[in-house]
Amino acid sequence: MARIDHQHQTFNLRALLMVCLTLCITNLDGLKVHNIVPGFCGSSLETSAKLKEIQLGSVGNNSFVNIGASILQGIQIVENYKCFFVVQSPPNRGLILTVRKASLNDNDTITFRSGTNPERVWKQNIGDDLALNAEEVVTVVSKDRPSTISVTYEPTVGESQFNAGFDLVVSVYKEKDGSCGEDFDCLNSRCISSVLVCDGMNSCGNNQDEAGCSGISWWIAAILVGIAVIVVVLALLVWIRMSRG
C-alpha cells in the first residue's frame, strides 16, 4: 500500500510540473510583453503614456533606484507607446543618473530632463555602448526644493529588430562641505550614502564608489549563496524520498 501511495505522489508531482510547464509555454508571449520596464511602466503595451513617480530618501537603500528596460527581439511595439517616469530627491540633495548598460534599436530614444538643464536625447547612433556608459545626468542641489530627473523611453514602433534595453541608476548625493562625515566621499565634491559603495553601481558618477571593489557585489554573492542552499536542500529531500521508497 505504501508503494502505491509513493507512486501516486510521484505521478501527482509530475502532473503538476507538466501543468506549470504548459502554462509557461502558453503565456510566453505575455511574459515577453511584461518584460518592458517591469514595475515602472505597467505590465502591458498600452498606447497611453504612464507616469511613474519615484521618491528617494537621503540615506541607505532608499537613496538610489535601479531602473531597467528589456525588449526582446520580435516583440511588436504599438504606436505611441512610451514609458515616462520621474525620480525625485529630498530637499538639499541632488541626483546623479548613470547608465550601466544600454543597447537600443535604430530609432529608440531615451530623453532626460533635469531642472533647468537642457533636454538630452540619447539614440543608438550617437556611438557605441561605451559612449552611453560614460554619460551622466546630474542635478544642481537646491536647499529649499527637491531635485528631479525625468526619463522618457520611446522604443521603435513595429517589430523589435534586436534584443534591446537599458539599465540606469539614479542616486542621491549631497554637496561636500569640508568633509562627508559618515557618508562616502566621491572625490568630486559629492557625498553619497556609504551603503552604495561596492554594490556594482556607479553612484558617484566617476565610479569612485566601485574602485578597488571585488568582482562580485555583496548582493550577487548573497543570491548565489541562497541558490546553493536551495539546491542542497532539494537534493537532500530527493535523497530522503528515494531512501524511503
C-alpha positions as CSV (number, residue, x, y, z in Angstrom):
1,M,0.0,0.0,0.0
2,A,2.9,2.3,0.8
3,R,4.4,1.6,-2.6
4,I,1.2,2.6,-4.3
5,D,0.9,5.8,-2.3
6,H,4.5,6.7,-3.3
7,Q,3.8,6.1,-6.9
8,H,0.6,8.2,-6.7
9,Q,2.5,11.1,-5.1
10,T,5.2,10.8,-7.8
11,F,2.5,10.9,-10.5
12,N,0.9,14.0,-8.9
13,L,4.2,15.8,-8.8
14,R,5.0,15.0,-12.4
15,A,1.5,16.1,-13.4
16,L,1.9,19.4,-11.5
17,L,5.2,20.1,-13.3
18,M,3.7,19.4,-16.7
19,V,0.8,21.8,-15.9
20,C,3.3,24.5,-14.9
21,L,5.4,24.0,-18.0
22,T,2.4,24.1,-20.2
23,L,1.2,27.4,-18.7
24,C,4.7,28.9,-19.1
25,I,4.8,28.0,-22.8
26,T,1.3,29.1,-23.4
27,N,2.0,32.5,-21.8
28,L,5.4,33.0,-23.3
29,D,4.3,36.0,-25.5
30,G,2.7,37.6,-22.5
31,L,5.9,37.2,-20.5
32,K,7.8,38.9,-23.2
33,V,5.4,41.8,-23.3
34,H,5.6,42.2,-19.5
35,N,9.3,42.5,-19.8
36,I,9.1,46.1,-20.8
37,V,10.3,48.3,-17.9
38,P,8.9,46.0,-15.2
39,G,7.5,47.7,-12.2
40,F,7.8,51.2,-13.6
41,C,5.6,51.5,-16.7
42,G,2.9,48.9,-16.2
43,S,2.7,45.3,-17.5
44,S,1.3,45.8,-21.0
45,L,1.9,47.7,-24.2
46,E,-0.7,50.4,-23.9
47,T,-0.9,53.4,-26.3
48,S,-1.3,55.9,-23.4
49,A,1.8,57.0,-21.6
50,K,2.0,56.1,-17.9
51,L,3.7,58.4,-15.4
52,K,5.6,56.8,-12.5
53,E,6.9,59.0,-9.7
54,I,9.8,57.6,-7.6
55,Q,10.6,59.3,-4.3
56,L,14.1,58.7,-3.0
57,G,15.5,59.2,0.6
58,S,18.6,60.8,1.9
59,V,20.5,57.7,3.1
60,G,20.6,53.9,3.0
61,N,19.0,51.7,0.4
62,N,16.3,54.4,-0.2
63,S,18.8,56.8,-1.6
64,F,19.1,55.1,-5.0
65,V,16.9,53.3,-7.6
66,N,18.0,50.8,-10.3
67,I,15.7,51.1,-13.4
68,G,15.9,48.7,-16.3
69,A,14.1,48.0,-19.5
70,S,14.3,44.9,-21.7
71,I,12.6,44.4,-25.0
72,L,13.1,41.0,-26.7
73,Q,13.6,40.6,-30.4
74,G,10.3,40.1,-32.3
75,I,8.0,42.0,-29.9
76,Q,5.5,44.2,-31.6
77,I,5.6,47.8,-30.2
78,V,2.3,49.6,-30.7
79,E,2.2,53.2,-32.0
80,N,2.5,56.0,-29.4
81,Y,3.8,53.7,-26.7
82,K,6.3,55.3,-24.3
83,C,7.4,55.0,-20.7
84,F,7.7,58.1,-18.6
85,F,8.9,58.3,-15.0
86,V,10.2,61.0,-12.7
87,V,12.8,60.5,-9.9
88,Q,12.8,63.0,-7.0
89,S,15.3,63.6,-4.2
90,P,14.7,65.1,-0.8
91,P,15.3,68.9,-0.3
92,N,19.0,69.9,-0.1
93,R,20.0,66.9,-2.2
94,G,20.9,66.3,-5.8
95,L,20.6,63.4,-8.2
96,I,23.1,61.5,-10.3
97,L,22.0,59.4,-13.2
98,T,24.4,56.9,-14.8
99,V,24.0,54.2,-17.4
100,R,25.1,50.7,-16.5
101,K,24.2,49.1,-19.8
102,A,22.4,50.3,-23.0
103,S,21.6,48.6,-26.3
104,L,19.0,50.4,-28.4
105,N,17.3,49.7,-31.7
106,D,18.0,52.1,-34.5
107,N,15.1,54.6,-33.7
108,D,14.8,54.0,-30.0
109,T,15.2,57.2,-27.9
110,I,15.8,57.9,-24.2
111,T,15.1,61.5,-23.2
112,F,16.4,63.1,-19.9
113,R,15.3,66.3,-18.3
114,S,16.7,67.6,-15.1
115,G,15.7,71.0,-13.7
116,T,16.9,73.9,-15.8
117,N,19.5,71.7,-17.7
118,P,18.9,71.3,-21.4
119,E,16.9,68.3,-22.6
120,R,19.2,65.4,-23.6
121,V,18.2,62.8,-26.1
122,W,20.2,59.5,-26.4
123,K,20.0,57.4,-29.5
124,Q,22.0,54.4,-30.7
125,N,23.6,56.4,-33.5
126,I,25.5,58.6,-31.0
127,G,28.1,55.9,-30.7
128,D,28.6,52.5,-29.1
129,D,27.5,51.3,-25.7
130,L,30.7,52.6,-24.1
131,A,29.7,56.2,-25.1
132,L,26.4,55.8,-23.2
133,N,28.2,54.2,-20.2
134,A,30.4,57.3,-19.9
135,E,27.4,59.6,-19.8
136,E,25.8,61.1,-16.6
137,V,23.0,63.4,-15.8
138,V,23.5,65.5,-12.6
139,T,21.1,67.9,-11.0
140,V,22.0,71.0,-9.0
141,V,21.4,70.9,-5.3
142,S,18.7,73.2,-4.0
143,K,18.4,73.9,-0.3
144,D,14.7,74.6,-0.4
145,R,13.4,72.3,-3.1
146,P,13.9,68.7,-4.2
147,S,15.8,67.8,-7.4
148,T,14.1,65.8,-10.2
149,I,15.2,63.9,-13.2
150,S,12.6,62.7,-15.7
151,V,13.2,59.9,-18.2
152,T,11.1,59.1,-21.3
153,Y,11.8,55.9,-23.1
154,E,10.3,55.5,-26.6
155,P,11.0,52.2,-28.4
156,T,10.7,52.0,-32.1
157,V,7.2,51.3,-33.4
158,G,6.8,47.9,-35.0
159,E,8.7,44.7,-34.5
160,S,11.8,44.9,-32.4
161,Q,14.8,44.2,-34.5
162,F,17.1,43.0,-31.7
163,N,17.1,42.4,-28.0
164,A,17.3,45.9,-26.7
165,G,17.0,47.8,-23.4
166,F,18.9,49.8,-20.8
167,D,20.0,49.7,-17.2
168,L,20.0,53.0,-15.3
169,V,21.0,54.0,-11.8
170,V,19.8,57.2,-10.1
171,S,21.5,58.0,-6.8
172,V,21.0,60.8,-4.2
173,Y,24.1,62.9,-3.3
174,K,24.8,65.9,-1.1
175,E,27.4,68.6,-1.8
176,K,30.6,68.1,0.1
177,D,31.0,70.8,2.8
178,G,34.5,70.3,4.3
179,S,34.0,66.6,4.7
180,C,31.4,63.9,4.0
181,G,31.2,62.7,7.6
182,E,29.8,59.2,7.7
183,D,28.9,59.3,4.0
184,F,31.3,58.2,1.3
185,D,33.5,60.9,-0.4
186,C,33.3,60.6,-4.2
187,L,36.3,62.9,-4.6
188,N,34.3,65.1,-7.0
189,S,32.6,67.4,-4.3
190,R,29.8,64.8,-3.9
191,C,28.9,62.6,-0.9
192,I,26.7,59.5,-1.2
193,S,25.4,57.1,1.4
194,S,28.0,54.6,2.4
195,V,25.7,51.6,1.7
196,L,26.1,52.4,-2.0
197,V,29.8,51.5,-2.0
198,C,30.8,48.3,-3.8
199,D,27.3,47.5,-4.9
200,G,28.2,47.2,-8.6
201,M,26.5,50.6,-9.5
202,N,28.2,53.8,-10.4
203,S,26.5,56.0,-7.8
204,C,29.3,58.7,-7.6
205,G,29.2,59.4,-11.4
206,N,33.0,58.9,-11.6
207,N,32.9,55.3,-10.4
208,Q,34.9,56.1,-7.3
209,D,32.5,54.1,-5.1
210,E,33.4,51.0,-7.1
211,A,37.1,51.5,-7.2
212,G,39.1,48.7,-5.5
213,C,36.0,46.5,-5.0
214,S,36.0,42.8,-5.7
215,G,34.4,41.5,-8.9
216,I,31.3,40.1,-7.2
217,S,29.0,42.5,-5.4
218,W,27.7,41.6,-1.9
219,W,24.1,41.2,-3.2
220,I,25.2,38.9,-6.0
221,A,27.1,36.8,-3.5
222,A,24.0,36.7,-1.3
223,I,21.9,35.4,-4.2
224,L,24.5,32.8,-5.1
225,V,24.6,31.5,-1.6
226,G,20.8,31.4,-1.4
227,I,20.6,29.4,-4.6
228,A,23.3,27.0,-3.3
229,V,21.3,26.4,-0.1
230,I,18.1,25.7,-2.0
231,V,19.9,23.2,-4.3
232,V,21.4,21.4,-1.3
233,V,18.0,21.2,0.5
234,L,16.3,19.9,-2.6
235,A,19.0,17.3,-3.1
236,L,18.6,16.2,0.5
237,L,14.8,15.9,0.2
238,V,15.2,13.8,-3.0
239,W,17.7,11.5,-1.3
240,I,15.4,11.0,1.7
241,R,12.4,10.3,-0.5
242,M,14.4,7.8,-2.6
243,S,15.8,6.1,0.5
244,R,12.3,5.6,1.9
245,G,10.9,4.3,-1.4
